[in-house]
Amino acid sequence: MKLLSRDQIESLSKFKSENFLTTSFFLDTDKSRYTKKELTVSLKNLLSRGKAQLEAMDLSKEKRDSLGKDLEKISLTLSQGLGVYNFPGLAIFSCHGQNFRQEFNLPEAPRNRIIFDHNPYVRPLSAILEEHNHICAFLIEHREARWYDIFAGDIALIESLTSDVPSKVKEGGWGGTEQKRIERHVAARLRDHFKNAARRTFDLLKKNQFEWLFLGCPDGYFSELEPLLHPYLKSRLKGRLKSKPADSPDKILREAVELRKDLKKTEENELVLKLVTELEKGGRGVSGLKPTLQSLNRGGVQILVVTRSFSKEGRICPQEKLLYVDELRCPSCQRKTKAVVDVIDEAVELAMDKKCQVKHVTAPTRLDRYGKIGAFLRYKD
């Protein structure tokens, strides 16, 4: 299935097995950058690394056999279907011992990796999904208007409108009072067209709950159209498109994707600047791995900010589900902690469990100087 919502990630993160480990498999399948032969070689190399990693692990026979079956099934599935796979990335989560398996088609290529852990490694999914806002592209001209739903590299026409607006009066076509009367008539019909289009856009917001609105219209129309938008629409209006209603969906999608990337980078930079400002003035901010985990354990985190591709081994208390960098015993309950492959991934899952926002930023940013991870706090420590 295609990765579409945070609900999918939260549901996946809840899977845990007491008796077996879970295999999390990620493969870059972007055919715009790799040939089928190169993808096949990447798959074989990744599976070989996974088998070597499995051999080096100190596991019971049951756990080892379950993970071995996971790798066999992944190998069989992809050796037969890799040639027809048409998404930039693939993620498979499998626990043969629990008869559990989920597969996601990814809108962006992940880093090739295999993780064996107690629960699914969801952090790459969270980072990819955060990159893709649910966008409505609203394109309008003199008589035509079209609305497209854009998400995760897909575009779909969701509404169209044609209005009976007369053409503008040509210079010298009519004289004196009659020409002015016709011009007023055309202007009134055009305003009705804008009102209807603005109203339909608000109806689409209520129905589809898109996060961002991209507007494509001639510059001369913007000052007339923008005041007609509902305040909820104005708050979601993130940028202007040059595309027109008659343009192909592919052209509209390409422009929207580029605009989204620029906006996301600006958004990330502003977020990091805001966090650094909180840190430097001693406000409601925390940075660095250990202090951030401590705040997360206490329930004090409002927004967790994580640098993409930043990972660290760590430890977790199996009883309290608290996270640590290197504590061998949980300070809270004194039980032995367990090693985890990536404590950053565990932090992302814990934050989602606690209903915190999780924001990923792409290095380099000013957060690099503060340990590559931080958080906005609910209250000052």
C-alpha positions as CSV (number, residue, x, y, z in Angstrom):
1,M,0.0,0.0,0.0
2,K,1.0,3.6,-0.5
3,L,2.3,5.7,2.5
4,L,-0.5,8.3,2.9
5,S,-1.0,9.3,6.5
6,R,0.5,9.6,10.0
7,D,-2.2,7.2,11.2
8,Q,-0.5,4.4,9.2
9,I,2.8,5.1,10.9
10,E,1.2,5.3,14.4
11,S,-0.6,2.0,13.8
12,L,2.6,0.3,12.6
13,S,4.6,1.7,15.6
14,K,2.3,-0.1,18.0
15,F,3.3,-3.5,16.7
16,K,5.6,-5.3,19.2
17,S,6.4,-9.0,19.7
18,E,7.5,-10.3,23.1
19,N,9.1,-13.4,21.6
20,F,10.4,-12.3,18.2
21,L,12.2,-9.5,16.5
22,T,10.9,-7.4,13.6
23,T,12.7,-6.9,10.3
24,S,12.5,-3.4,8.9
25,F,13.7,-3.2,5.2
26,F,14.2,-0.1,3.2
27,L,15.2,0.0,-0.5
28,D,15.9,2.9,-2.9
29,T,14.0,1.9,-6.1
30,D,14.1,5.2,-8.0
31,K,14.3,4.1,-11.6
32,S,15.0,7.7,-12.7
33,R,18.5,7.3,-11.1
34,Y,19.2,3.6,-11.4
35,T,18.9,0.9,-14.1
36,K,17.1,-2.4,-13.3
37,K,20.5,-4.1,-13.1
38,E,21.8,-1.5,-10.6
39,L,18.7,-2.0,-8.5
40,T,19.1,-5.7,-8.5
41,V,22.7,-5.4,-7.4
42,S,21.7,-3.0,-4.6
43,L,19.0,-5.5,-3.4
44,K,21.5,-8.4,-3.4
45,N,24.1,-6.3,-1.5
46,L,21.5,-5.2,1.1
47,L,20.3,-8.7,1.7
48,S,23.8,-10.0,2.0
49,R,24.5,-7.3,4.6
50,G,21.3,-8.3,6.4
51,K,22.3,-12.0,6.5
52,A,25.8,-11.1,7.8
53,Q,24.3,-8.9,10.5
54,L,21.9,-11.7,11.5
55,E,24.8,-14.2,11.8
56,A,26.6,-11.9,14.1
57,M,23.7,-11.5,16.5
58,D,23.4,-13.6,19.7
59,L,19.8,-14.9,19.4
60,S,17.7,-17.9,20.3
61,K,17.0,-20.4,17.5
62,E,13.3,-19.2,17.3
63,K,14.3,-15.5,16.8
64,R,17.0,-16.3,14.4
65,D,14.7,-18.6,12.3
66,S,12.0,-15.9,12.2
67,L,14.4,-13.3,11.0
68,G,15.8,-15.7,8.4
69,K,12.3,-16.3,7.1
70,D,11.8,-12.6,6.8
71,L,14.8,-12.2,4.6
72,E,13.9,-15.2,2.5
73,K,10.4,-13.8,1.8
74,I,11.7,-10.3,1.0
75,S,14.2,-11.8,-1.4
76,L,11.6,-13.9,-3.1
77,T,9.1,-11.1,-3.4
78,L,11.5,-8.5,-4.9
79,S,13.4,-10.9,-7.1
80,Q,10.1,-11.5,-8.9
81,G,8.7,-8.0,-8.9
82,L,11.5,-5.5,-8.7
83,G,11.4,-4.9,-12.5
84,V,7.8,-3.7,-12.5
85,Y,8.0,-1.7,-9.2
86,N,7.3,2.0,-10.0
87,F,7.8,3.9,-6.8
88,P,10.9,5.8,-5.7
89,G,11.1,3.7,-2.5
90,L,10.0,0.6,-0.7
91,A,9.6,-0.3,2.9
92,I,8.8,-3.8,4.2
93,F,8.1,-4.7,7.9
94,S,8.0,-8.3,8.7
95,C,7.9,-10.6,11.7
96,H,7.5,-14.2,10.5
97,G,7.1,-15.6,14.0
98,Q,4.0,-13.4,14.6
99,N,2.7,-13.8,11.0
100,F,3.1,-10.0,10.6
101,R,3.9,-8.2,7.4
102,Q,3.3,-4.7,6.0
103,E,4.6,-3.2,2.8
104,F,4.6,0.5,1.9
105,N,5.3,2.2,-1.5
106,L,7.2,5.4,-0.7
107,P,7.0,8.7,-2.6
108,E,10.7,9.4,-1.9
109,A,13.8,7.2,-1.9
110,P,14.9,6.0,1.6
111,R,18.5,5.0,2.6
112,N,19.1,1.3,1.9
113,R,19.1,-0.5,5.2
114,I,17.9,-3.5,7.2
115,I,17.1,-3.1,10.9
116,F,16.4,-6.0,13.3
117,D,14.7,-4.7,16.4
118,H,11.9,-5.3,18.8
119,N,9.5,-3.1,16.9
120,P,9.3,-1.6,13.4
121,Y,11.8,1.2,12.5
122,V,9.3,3.9,11.6
123,R,11.5,7.0,11.6
124,P,12.2,7.0,7.8
125,L,8.5,6.9,7.2
126,S,7.9,9.8,9.5
127,A,10.6,11.9,7.9
128,I,9.3,11.1,4.3
129,L,5.7,11.8,5.2
130,E,6.5,15.1,6.8
131,E,8.0,16.3,3.5
132,H,4.6,16.0,1.8
133,N,1.8,18.4,2.7
134,H,-1.6,17.8,1.4
135,I,-1.9,20.5,-1.2
136,C,-4.8,22.0,-3.2
137,A,-3.7,23.7,-6.4
138,F,-6.4,26.2,-7.4
139,L,-6.0,27.5,-10.9
140,I,-8.3,30.2,-12.3
141,E,-8.6,32.4,-15.4
142,H,-11.3,34.5,-17.1
143,R,-13.8,31.7,-17.6
144,E,-12.1,28.5,-16.3
145,A,-11.2,27.2,-12.9
146,R,-9.7,23.9,-11.8
147,W,-8.7,22.3,-8.5
148,Y,-6.1,19.6,-8.1
149,D,-5.3,17.4,-5.1
150,I,-1.5,17.0,-4.8
151,F,0.1,14.6,-2.3
152,A,3.2,12.5,-2.2
153,G,4.0,12.9,-5.9
154,D,0.5,12.3,-7.2
155,I,-1.9,14.8,-8.7
156,A,-5.7,14.4,-9.3
157,L,-8.3,16.7,-10.7
158,I,-11.0,17.1,-8.0
159,E,-13.2,19.9,-9.4
160,S,-13.6,22.2,-12.4
161,L,-15.7,25.2,-13.2
162,T,-16.7,27.0,-16.4
163,S,-18.5,30.4,-16.1
164,D,-20.2,32.4,-18.9
165,V,-18.1,35.5,-18.6
166,P,-18.1,37.7,-21.7
167,S,-14.9,38.7,-23.3
168,K,-13.4,42.1,-22.4
169,V,-14.5,45.0,-24.6
170,K,-11.9,45.8,-27.2
171,E,-10.6,49.3,-27.4
172,G,-12.8,51.2,-29.9
173,G,-15.3,48.4,-30.1
174,W,-18.1,50.4,-28.5
175,G,-18.4,54.1,-27.8
176,G,-19.1,56.3,-24.9
177,T,-21.8,55.3,-22.3
178,E,-22.6,52.0,-24.0
179,Q,-19.0,50.8,-23.7
180,K,-18.8,51.7,-20.0
181,R,-22.1,49.8,-19.4
182,I,-20.8,46.7,-21.0
183,E,-17.5,46.9,-19.2
184,R,-19.4,47.1,-15.9
185,H,-21.4,44.1,-16.9
186,V,-18.3,42.1,-17.7
187,A,-16.6,43.1,-14.5
188,A,-19.7,42.0,-12.5
189,R,-19.8,38.6,-14.2
190,L,-16.1,38.2,-13.6
191,R,-16.6,39.0,-9.9
192,D,-19.4,36.4,-9.7
193,H,-17.0,33.9,-11.3
194,F,-14.4,34.7,-8.6
195,K,-17.0,34.5,-5.8
196,N,-18.2,31.1,-7.0
197,A,-14.7,29.8,-7.3
198,A,-13.7,31.0,-3.8
199,R,-16.8,29.4,-2.4
200,R,-16.1,26.1,-4.1
201,T,-12.5,26.2,-2.8
202,F,-13.8,26.6,0.8
203,D,-16.2,23.6,0.2
204,L,-13.2,21.6,-1.0
205,L,-11.3,22.5,2.2
206,K,-14.1,21.3,4.4
207,K,-14.3,18.0,2.4
208,N,-10.6,17.2,1.8
209,Q,-8.9,19.1,4.7
210,F,-5.8,20.1,2.6
211,E,-3.0,21.7,4.5
212,W,-1.6,24.1,1.9
213,L,-3.3,26.1,-0.9
214,F,-1.3,27.0,-4.1
215,L,-3.1,29.6,-6.2
216,G,-2.5,30.1,-9.9
217,C,-4.1,33.2,-11.5
218,P,-3.0,36.2,-13.6
219,D,-1.4,39.0,-11.5
220,G,-4.2,41.4,-12.4
221,Y,-6.8,39.1,-10.9
222,F,-5.1,38.4,-7.6
223,S,-6.1,41.6,-5.8
224,E,-9.8,40.9,-6.7
225,L,-9.7,37.2,-5.8
226,E,-7.7,37.1,-2.6
227,P,-10.2,39.2,-0.5
228,L,-13.0,36.8,-1.5
229,L,-11.2,33.8,0.1
230,H,-12.4,32.6,3.5
231,P,-9.9,33.3,6.3
232,Y,-9.3,29.6,6.7
233,L,-8.2,29.5,3.0
234,K,-6.0,32.6,3.5
235,S,-4.2,30.9,6.4
236,R,-3.4,28.0,4.1
237,L,-2.4,30.1,1.0
238,K,1.4,29.3,0.8
239,G,2.4,30.3,-2.7
240,R,1.5,31.3,-6.2
241,L,1.8,29.2,-9.3
242,K,2.4,30.3,-12.9
243,S,0.4,27.3,-14.2
244,K,-3.0,27.8,-15.9
245,P,-6.2,25.7,-15.8
246,A,-5.5,24.4,-19.3
247,D,-2.0,23.2,-18.5
248,S,-1.3,19.5,-18.2
249,P,-1.4,17.8,-14.8
250,D,2.3,16.8,-15.2
251,K,3.3,20.4,-15.7
252,I,1.3,21.6,-12.7
253,L,2.7,18.9,-10.5
254,R,6.3,19.7,-11.5
255,E,5.8,23.4,-10.6
256,A,4.0,22.6,-7.3
257,V,6.7,20.1,-6.2
258,E,9.4,22.7,-6.8
259,L,7.4,25.3,-4.8
260,R,6.8,22.8,-2.0
261,K,10.5,22.1,-1.7
262,D,11.4,25.8,-1.5
263,L,8.7,26.4,1.1
264,K,9.8,23.3,3.2
265,K,13.4,24.5,3.3
266,T,12.3,28.0,4.4
267,E,10.0,26.4,7.0
268,E,12.8,24.3,8.4
269,N,15.2,27.2,8.6
270,E,12.6,29.3,10.5
271,L,11.9,26.4,12.9
272,V,15.6,25.9,13.7
273,L,16.1,29.7,14.1
274,K,13.1,29.8,16.5
275,L,14.5,26.9,18.6
276,V,18.0,28.4,18.7
277,T,16.5,31.6,19.9
278,E,14.8,29.8,22.7
279,L,18.0,28.0,23.6
280,E,20.2,31.1,23.6
281,K,17.8,33.2,25.8
282,G,17.2,30.3,28.2
283,G,13.6,29.9,27.2
284,R,11.4,26.9,26.6
285,G,13.9,24.9,24.6
286,V,16.3,22.0,25.0
287,S,19.1,20.6,22.8
288,G,21.5,17.7,22.7
289,L,20.6,14.0,22.9
290,K,20.6,13.3,26.6
291,P,18.8,16.5,27.7
292,T,16.2,16.0,25.0
293,L,15.6,12.4,26.0
294,Q,15.2,13.5,29.6
295,S,12.6,16.1,28.7
296,L,10.8,13.6,26.5
297,N,10.8,11.0,29.3
298,R,9.2,13.6,31.7
299,G,6.5,14.5,29.2
300,G,7.8,18.0,28.8
301,V,8.3,18.0,25.0
302,Q,5.8,19.9,22.8
303,I,7.7,19.7,19.5
304,L,10.6,17.3,18.8
305,V,13.1,18.6,16.2
306,V,15.4,15.9,14.6
307,T,18.0,16.1,12.0
308,R,17.4,13.6,9.1
309,S,19.9,10.7,9.0
310,F,21.1,11.4,12.5
311,S,21.1,8.2,14.5
312,K,22.6,6.9,17.7
313,E,22.6,3.6,19.6
314,G,20.9,3.9,23.0
315,R,18.9,2.1,25.6
316,I,15.3,1.7,26.7
317,C,13.7,0.6,29.9
318,P,11.4,-2.4,29.0
319,Q,9.1,-1.6,31.9
320,E,8.8,2.2,31.9
321,K,9.5,2.7,28.2
322,L,11.9,5.5,29.1
323,L,14.9,6.3,26.8
324,Y,18.5,6.7,27.7
325,V,21.9,7.3,26.1
326,D,24.0,4.8,28.1
327,E,22.2,4.1,31.4
328,L,22.5,0.3,32.1
329,R,19.7,0.6,34.8
330,C,16.6,2.7,34.6
331,P,16.9,5.5,37.2
332,S,13.1,5.3,37.7
333,C,12.6,1.6,38.4
334,Q,16.2,0.2,38.6
335,R,15.5,-2.5,36.1
336,K,18.1,-3.3,33.5
337,T,17.7,-1.4,30.3
338,K,17.9,-2.9,26.8
339,A,20.0,-1.8,23.9
340,V,18.3,-0.3,20.9
341,V,19.7,0.1,17.4
342,D,18.6,3.8,17.0
343,V,17.5,5.7,20.1
344,I,16.5,8.6,17.8
345,D,13.9,6.4,16.1
346,E,12.6,5.3,19.6
347,A,12.4,9.0,20.5
348,V,10.3,9.7,17.4
349,E,7.9,6.8,18.4
350,L,7.7,8.0,22.0
351,A,7.0,11.5,20.9
352,M,4.1,10.3,18.6
353,D,2.8,8.2,21.5
354,K,2.7,11.3,23.7
355,K,0.9,13.2,20.9
356,C,3.9,15.5,20.4
357,Q,4.7,17.0,17.0
358,V,7.8,15.7,15.3
359,K,9.7,17.9,12.9
360,H,12.6,16.7,10.7
361,V,15.2,19.1,9.3
362,T,17.8,18.5,6.6
363,A,21.5,19.3,7.5
364,P,23.3,21.5,7.4
365,T,21.4,23.8,9.9
366,R,22.3,25.7,13.0
367,L,20.9,22.7,15.0
368,D,24.1,20.9,14.1
369,R,26.0,23.0,16.7
370,Y,23.5,21.9,19.3
371,G,23.7,18.1,19.0
372,K,21.5,17.7,15.9
373,I,18.4,17.2,18.1
374,G,16.3,19.4,20.3
375,A,12.8,20.2,21.4
376,F,10.4,23.0,22.2
377,L,9.1,22.4,25.8
378,R,5.7,22.7,27.2
379,Y,7.2,24.5,30.2
380,K,10.6,25.7,31.2
381,D,12.7,23.2,33.1
